[in-house]
Amino acid sequence: MVGLERRRLERAGRDDLARDVRWVSDVHADGYGYDVQSFETDGQERLLDIKTTCGNERTPFWMSKRECDVAAERCDIYRSGACFTSATKMFDIAPPLEGRLLLTPTTFMATPR
């Protein structure tokens, strides 16, 4: 995805921004709630969370609470749907999430009283 973002910015004549695209989850794990820090062509920050599933755009996928919180505010979710024998397809899910996803809580924090 970093390569795709860099090429998108280069095609728009923004080599300066393309050089600054970062795969933050490679360096900082998943703590930020997104995977790639990129830019719009006007220089505005663009955050991307990448989800890979074996299936189509209707295939369920996991998100942490942090990922949900960040995506609800300012992060696009890009789904890479492919099985090992088929071509990869990308599905974009832009905020607001409520109209595009049904979020089902599946994990709870249990704190002793």
Buried (B, 14 or more C-beta within 10 A) or exposed (E): BBEBBBEBBEEBEBEEBBEEBBBBBEEEEEEBBBBBBBBEEEEEEBBBBBBEBEBEEEEEEEBEEBBBEBBBEEBBBBBBBBEEEEEEEEBEBEBEBEEEBEEEEEEEEEEEE
